Amino acid sequence: MNVGDTIIKLVKKKKLHFSLIDPDKQSPKVAGEIAKTVTDAGSSAIMVGGSTVSSQKQVDETVKSIKQNSRLPVILFPSGAKFLSKYADAVFFMSLLNSRNLDYVIREHVKGASFVKHSGLEPISMGYVIVEPGMAAGRVGEADLIKKDDIETAVGYALAAQYLGMKLFYLEAGSGAHIPVSNIIIKFVKKNTDIPLIVGGGIRDVKTAREKAQAGADIIITGTALEKEKNPKKTLTEIIQAIEG
């Protein structure tokens, strides 16, 4: 069974946690150490990507180090076609639906499609939207941010993604966001759609993670900000237990 189908099968049984490792935030060696930590804590997959990645080599070396230290599937979360890596297991073939720049909606996908086909990467289609405050992801992605209380627009984007045949939908508040995606938006997006809902950005503690899962998120994403914790493995284990519970 491929990665995408496995994710869809698993979310029918329980809530999931994915860890996001940004190649720009640490050396490949440290990324490998983080991968071991999140694997031991119980994460279900590792995403690799970020808004400020500078080279494919940086991505390649990070992915290879992660693969050496973790059995989890490694899924690329690229900001552009030039940051794809043949060493990963899959790629979120995602369209930033609320970007003003067509590069992030479809043109980068055209550039990267042949690489995905010939490298053997598994593409997992995903609708991706950025919600206030958006942070670097919103700025780099030139997004018309969804207002934090704009339920109608969020649901509209989610339904559009589903009707376009995308397998997943991702609500993103931005890495380091001081306010995560609101529970009410998560609730109504989940209520009105049939595809798995991913939520990320600004989720750093057990209480917030539990709230987002209870509101309707199928998959919660946390980033490397947790590595600032004195005991990141313990904190992440508690977050994952709260999500799954």
N, C-alpha and C positions, 0 to 999 in steps of 0.2 A: 504494500500500500504506500502511495506517495505521501509527502509531507502535508499537502493541502487537504487531502481526504482524511488523513489521520487527525488533523486539527478539527475538522468538521465533525468527525465521529466522536472525538473526546469531549467537545463542548456540549454534546447531548447528554453526557454523563456527569460532568462537573465543570466548575469555573476553572479557568487556566491562568497561569502567570507566565509572561515572557519577560526576559531580561534584555535590555537594550545596551549594547556596548558601542560607544562612539570611538572610532579609530583615532580621532583627533585629540582625545582626552588623556591618553596614556600610551606607553610603548606597547608593542606587540607582546612582550614578555609579561607585562603587568595585566594586559587583556586576558592572557591565558590563565593567570592566577585568579582573576575575577571570574572567569568561566568556570573554574573548578569550584569556587565558592557558591555560585548561583546553582550549579548542578547539585552540589551537596545539600543546598537549602530546599530543593524540590521544584525549581523552575521547569517548565515544559519545553521551552525553546529559547534560543539565543538569537536576537536580531543584531545585525551589524550595520551601522550607518550613522550619519549625522549631517547637519546642515553646513558644516565648515570643513569637511574632509578635503584634503588637498591633492591626493594622488591615488591611482589604482594600486601602486605598490604598497602604499600604506594599508589599504584594505586587504590586499592579498596576504601580507605578513600577519596582520591581525587575525584574519580568518584561519590561517594555518596554525597559529599559536593556540587559538581557541579549540580547534579540532584535536590538537595534541593533548588537550587537558579536559575535554568534555565529550560525552557520548550523545549530547543533545543535538537535535537538528539545528543547523546554522542557516538563518534566513537573512538575505541581504535586504536592507532598508535604504536603498540608494537615493541620493539627491540628484543623480544624473547618470547617463549611460556610461560615462567614462569611469565610473566607480563600481562597475560590476566585477565580480571575481569568480573565476571558474572553480575555485576551491570550496565554495559554499555548496550547500545542499539545494537551496531554493532561493527565489527572489520574490519579494512582494512586488508584483507588476502593478503598481498603484498609480492611479490618476489623482492628482491634486485638484479636485473638482472645483474648488472656489479660488483658484489662482487666476489672476488677470493675464498671466503669461502662458501662451499656448505650449511653450516648451514643457512646462510641468503638467499640462493636461494631457498632451499626446505626442509632441515632437520628440522628446527625449526617449519615449517608448519606441518610436520608429527607428531612432539611431541605435538603440540597444537590442532590438528584436533578433537580429541575426546572431549576435553574440550569445544570447540566451539559447537559441536553437542549437547552435553548433558546439556550445560548451557543455550541454547536457544539464544546465540549471533548470530546475522545475519552476515555471512561472505560476504564481498564485495571484489571481486578479483581485484587486482591492480598491474600493472607493475610499478616498482619503480627504478629510476636510479639517481645517484648522479653526479652532474656536478661540475667542478672546481668553487670555492676553496674547497668545500666539508666539511670543518670544522670537528667537532667531529663525525658527521654522517659518513663522509667518512673514518675517521680513525677507528672508532669502527666497521663499516661495511666492512672494508678491501676492499674498492671499487677501481677498476681501473677507476679513475675519467675521465669523458668525458671532453675533452678540451673545453674551453669556446667558441671556434669558430668551433668545429667539428660537422658540420651540418649532414654529412653523417652518422656518428655513432649514433647520437641522433635519427635521423629518423629511422635508422635500428632497434634500440631497441624498439622504439614506435610501429613500424609495427609488430615486433615479438610479443610484448605484445598483440596487437590486434588480430593477427592470432592465438595466443594461447588461445583466448577466454576471455581475461581479460576485465573487464568492464570499467576500468579507467587507465590512465597513468599519472605518477607523475614525473616531473622534479624538482630536489631538489639541491639547491646550498649550503645548510647547514645552520643551525641556527646561526645567527650572522655574516653571510657572508658579506664581504665588497663589493662584486660584485655579484649581482643577476644573474640568468640565462639570457643570452643575448636575445634580442628581435628577432634576426635573427634565432636563434635555435627554439624559440617558434613559430615563423611564419612558418618555414618549417615543423616542427613536426605537427602543426595543419593542414597545407595544405595537408599533405600526409596521414592523419589518420582520422578515423571516430568515435573514442571513445573520451569522455570528457578528456580534458587536464588540469591537476592540476600543478600549479607552486608555489614554495615556496623557502624561504631562502633569507635574505637580503632585504626584502621588508618592508620598515619602513615609507614611506611617500606617500602622495597623487600622486605626479608626477610619482614615480616608479610604483605604483600600477596601475595607468591609462595606462602607457606604456605597461605593461605586459598584461593587458586585451585587449588593442587595437592590440597587436601583435598576439593574438590568444588564450591566456589562458582562459579557461572556469571557472576555480575556482582558486582564489588567497588565499594563506595561509599566515597569519601573526602570530607571536608568542608573548610571554609575554614581549619581549623587549619594546613593546609599553607601558607597565605599567610604564616605566621610564619617560614617558611624564608627564608634569604638569597636563594636562587634557586628560587622555587616552580615555575617552568616546568620547570627541569632535574629537580627532585625528582619532579614528577608524571610527566614523560616516562619516567623510569626506572621508576617504579612501574607505569605502563601497559605498558611493554615487558616487565616481569617477569610481569605478569598474563597477557599475550597469549602469552608465550613458553612 
